[in-house]
Every structure is written in structure tokens, then in C-alpha cells.
Amino acid sequence: MALLTYKDRPVDLAPGETVLDALTRAGVDAPSSCRAGTCQTCLHRAVEGTPPPESQNGLTAAQKALGFFLPCVCRPTQPLTIAPPDDAGARLEATLRAIEPLSHDVVRLRIETTPFPYRPGQFIELIADDDLRRHYSLASHPDEDPYLELHVRLHPGGRMSRRLMAEMKPGHRLHVAGPRGTCFYEGVELDQPLALIGAGTGLAPLYGVLRDALRRGHRGPIRLYHGARDRKGLYLADELQALAQSRENVEYIAAALDPDAPFGGDIAALALAEERARVGQTAYFLCGGEGLVKRLKRDLFMAGASMKAIRSDVFSAG
Ligand SMILES: Cc1cc2nc3c(=O)[nH]c(=O)nc-3n(C[C@H](O)[C@H](O)[C@H](O)COP(=O)(O)OP(=O)(O)OC[C@H]3O[C@@H](n4cnc5c(N)ncnc54)[C@H](O)[C@@H]3O)c2cc1C
């Protein structure tokens, strides 16, 4: 019997090879991003056999029980039959209810689906058709919002971006799958300081985490840092400023790289200068492009933060 079977097809697996590498070599178009067991982009499900425990690190108890695992860090020694996560029945029909601009290149999508459990800050896969699927983070709260809320940056030339601009109007039918990811408010003390740091649409999961923290009665200080290339990119700034003014424990710090912007500066440098003195107590949530997230992770770690205190999502392309 083959050690690895993908759907009904045996796949060659070299000793010590990861499932992701074997799938890629076999020509399976398996999604991946960090390749280190962190981002969960490559999530698959074992339909027969038990995945090695280290390939389930970071997944929820429910996901583990359902056989979900991360192929990028999975080196099976027992026969395993696997399927993409959608084959587990997680793919849901969805209807676009609203699409509205948040800035010159970011839109807010409101999407209706059969309700499913998720935590704000996790991400879903948006499926326009079998060939066009992208991950987007959840800014909505399942107990407060009737729809899923996504903040989507429209990349010129991007395939999903083009589809959204050209075709998607309220009433448009699509599918979503998920949720995935561990970048959500969990394992945090109510009095612990939180630092939520992101750039661009990295705000989407942080906005979700912030709302969830407040709803759960978080009492410790929450500092939300949002960076953008220019002032126009600091979307939701008025709403976040108003929120910070109405809540004693919430601070909103925004910075744009454009030197002419009223809040000029590099958000990572700004956040690091501010946070350096507080590492050790603070829980961090870092979201956005790879450069920003990697740099913040490294510098916070070098400043003494524990990796366990850092949750992150890298918005890699593809
Ligand atoms: C876990 C996760 C969560 C994500 N959450 C969000 C979110 O909440 N909001 C959001 O807008 N995006 C998010 N993304 C990114 C998103 O999945 C897509 O990659 C992105 O929207 C581009 O899709 P596209 O089809 O328009 O462009 P594609 O056709 O995939 O790419 C076309 C070109 O656009 C450029 N490009 C694409 N993506 C990026 C990027 N992220 N940074 C810089 N250049 C890029 C590249 O030059 C690329 O070659 C997330 C990604 C991951 C992995």
C-alpha cells in the first residue's frame, strides 16, 4: 500500500519528505505560503490514517479531531489518505451582499453564507471559480454581524482583483471555504497589554481581533498600529480614532510612509520603538506583507518577546 494517497491517487513519498513536497513533485497544485507550519495556507485533511502530531501543531482541537493537518511539516511514517480541506464539506455557497470602497484601492465586501463558527481574525478562502481562489481575513464578528466582512486590496493586474472590479456586484454568487488560521483573540489574559500591528489590509484581521477583545471584556491596554504607503491608505482612520477616544484602554496609532502625510513614518519602526520597553507582558498580533511581519517578528524576538506571545498572518500573494 502506498504511504501517501491523494484522493484516489497514490503519490510517491521519499523517506523524510514532506507531504507538500511530494504533492508538488506529483504535479498537484497544492496552495502553500510559509512552508514552516505557521500560516496554514496548505491545510489538508486526512480521510484515512492519522497525521503525525507535529503536523497538527497550532490547529484547534476541533480541527485535529477532524484530521486536519499541515502538509508542509508532515512527514508520515504510516499510510495516509488525504484530501484538500474543501473536500471535507467546508465549501459553502455564498452571495455577495455589498461591495464598497474603503479607500482608493481597498474595498469592503459583505458576504452572506450559511452561518459557520469562526473567530474574528481568522481567514477564509474566497472561491470565484475552481481556478480562482484567494485567502482573505475576517474583520466581522459572528455574534455581531449578519455577513462576513472582508477588506480586499485591489491589485492592478491581480486576477481576483480584476474579477472583483469587473464582475462582482451585489447578488453575485460565489463560494467560501474555511475558516483557518490562529491569528485570533485566544490565550490572552484580560489584563494583558495587546499590540496589534499591521499595514494595508493587514488591518482587516486586527480590526476583527480588536472587536473580539472588546466584546470579551478585555481590560488591558490595546494599541492598534496601522501603516500605509500614503494617507489615503489609512482606511477606517476616523472610525478607529473615534473608537480610541471612546475607550480608555484603546490607542490608535497610524503612520504613512509618504513624507507629506500628517502622520509620516514607518509603522514598524514606530511600533518597535514604542513596544521595546513592554516586551515580556504584551501579546502581539502582526498582519500584512511578508517584509513587515518578518521584520517585526525578528525585532520583537530580539528585544525579548517570546515567540509564543506573537501571532501573525503573512498576506503572501497567490
Ligand atoms: C492568510 C492570508 C490572508 C490574507 N488576507 C488578505 C486580506 O484580508 N485582504 C487582502 O487584500 N489580501 C489578503 N491576502 C492576500 C490575498 O489572498 C491575495 O493574494 C491578494 O488579494 C491578491 O490576489 P489577486 O488575485 O488580486 O492577485 P494575483 O493575481 O494573485 O497577483 C497578481 C500580482 O499582484 C501582486 N500581489 C498580489 N498579492 C500581493 C500582496 N499580498 N502584496 C503585494 N503584491 C501582491 C503581485 O505582483 C502578483 O504577482 C491574504 C493572504 C493570505 C495568505
The ligand as an ORCA input file, in Angstrom:
! r2SCAN-3c Opt
* xyz 0 1
  C      -3.519     34.155      5.206
  C      -3.771     35.243      4.180
  C      -4.694     36.250      4.455
  C      -4.909     37.263      3.517
  N      -5.817     38.251      3.825
  C      -5.987     39.261      2.959
  C      -6.904     40.341      3.264
  O      -7.587     40.360      4.318
  N      -7.032     41.341      2.364
  C      -6.309     41.363      1.174
  O      -6.465     42.315      0.398
  N      -5.469     40.348      0.853
  C      -5.294     39.308      1.701
  N      -4.441     38.289      1.372
  C      -3.819     38.300      0.020
  C      -4.818     37.707     -0.984
  O      -5.043     36.329     -0.710
  C      -4.344     37.784     -2.448
  O      -3.048     37.263     -2.549
  C      -4.345     39.181     -2.992
  O      -5.613     39.788     -2.805
  C      -4.028     39.212     -4.489
  O      -4.952     38.459     -5.220
  P      -5.213     38.792     -6.754
  O      -5.834     37.566     -7.363
  O      -5.904     40.083     -6.893
  O      -3.736     38.961     -7.348
  P      -2.829     37.813     -8.015
  O      -3.350     37.506     -9.383
  O      -2.691     36.686     -7.042
  O      -1.457     38.558     -8.067
  C      -1.115     39.444     -9.095
  C       0.086     40.262     -8.680
  O      -0.310     41.233     -7.700
  C       0.743     41.416     -6.789
  N       0.310     40.982     -5.457
  C      -0.633     40.067     -5.185
  N      -0.792     39.944     -3.846
  C       0.069     40.775     -3.271
  C       0.344     41.076     -1.926
  N      -0.283     40.495     -0.911
  N       1.289     42.028     -1.705
  C       1.926     42.635     -2.729
  N       1.691     42.361     -4.036
  C       0.789     41.454     -4.296
  C       1.886     40.589     -7.222
  O       2.722     41.348     -8.036
  C       1.218     39.499     -8.021
  O       2.115     38.929     -8.886
  C      -4.207     37.263      2.282
  C      -3.307     36.221      2.001
  C      -3.075     35.236      2.924
  C      -2.101     34.135      2.597
*
